[in-house]
Amino acid sequence: MVVAACGPSVEEGASGEEVYLQICARCHAENLSGGLGPSLVGVDSPALEKPEEFFTQTVRSGLGRMPSFGGALSEEQIQRVVEYVLEQQGR
């Protein structure tokens, strides 16, 4: 999985959408529908009572097969990409 996450670094000022497309879309698809990684569309489970916290922690530290991006992305980039995903989910 780490190989799938490797790629060009993301500019510090990149928008959440830009971060998503450069880093996340490889596994979760450009439209969040999933592929190698799970779909991020319509995600709803008891674990997501606090979706912003869940996604922030998952991006920062990884979860299951998903690698950690805490060393590759700044906290601001993580926050922007989480906000983008939540916005795309209609939250």
C-alpha positions in Angstrom: 0.0 0.0 0.0 2.8 2.4 0.7 3.9 2.3 -2.9 0.4 3.4 -4.0 0.7 6.4 -1.7 4.1 7.5 -3.1 4.1 10.3 -5.5 4.9 14.0 -5.9 4.7 16.1 -2.9 1.7 18.4 -2.6 2.2 22.2 -2.4 1.6 23.6 1.0 -1.2 25.9 -0.2 -3.0 23.2 -2.2 -6.8 23.2 -1.8 -8.5 20.2 -0.2 -9.6 19.1 -3.7 -6.1 19.3 -5.0 -4.7 17.3 -2.1 -7.5 14.7 -2.6 -6.8 14.4 -6.4 -3.0 14.2 -5.9 -3.0 11.8 -3.0 -6.3 10.1 -2.2 -7.9 9.6 -5.7 -5.3 6.9 -6.5 -7.1 4.5 -4.1 -10.5 6.1 -3.5 -11.2 7.3 -7.1 -11.6 10.9 -8.3 -15.3 10.8 -7.4 -14.8 9.1 -4.0 -16.4 5.9 -5.3 -13.6 3.6 -4.2 -11.3 1.2 -5.9 -8.3 -0.1 -4.1 -9.5 1.8 -1.1 -13.1 1.9 0.1 -15.8 4.3 -1.2 -16.0 7.5 0.6 -19.5 8.2 -0.7 -22.4 7.6 1.6 -20.1 6.4 4.4 -22.3 6.0 7.4 -21.6 3.9 10.4 -21.5 4.2 14.2 -17.8 4.8 14.0 -18.5 8.0 12.1 -20.5 9.8 14.8 -17.7 12.4 14.6 -16.7 12.1 10.9 -14.3 15.0 11.0 -12.3 13.5 13.8 -12.4 10.0 12.3 -11.2 11.2 8.8 -8.5 13.5 10.3 -7.1 10.7 12.5 -7.3 8.2 9.6 -5.4 10.5 7.2 -2.9 11.5 9.8 -2.2 8.0 11.2 -3.5 5.5 8.7 -6.0 2.7 9.3 -5.9 -0.9 8.2 -4.4 -1.0 4.7 -4.4 2.8 4.4 -1.0 4.3 5.1 -0.3 7.3 7.3 0.0 10.6 5.6 0.9 12.5 8.8 4.5 12.8 7.6 3.7 13.7 4.0 0.9 16.3 4.6 0.8 19.3 7.0 -2.0 19.5 9.6 -3.5 22.3 7.4 -3.4 20.1 4.3 -5.0 17.2 6.3 -7.7 19.6 7.5 -8.4 20.9 4.0 -8.7 17.4 2.5 -11.0 16.2 5.3 -13.2 19.3 4.8 -13.3 18.5 1.0 -14.3 14.9 1.6 -17.0 15.9 4.1 -18.3 18.6 1.7 -18.5 16.0 -1.1 -20.5 13.8 1.2 -22.9 16.6 1.8 -22.0 17.0 5.5 
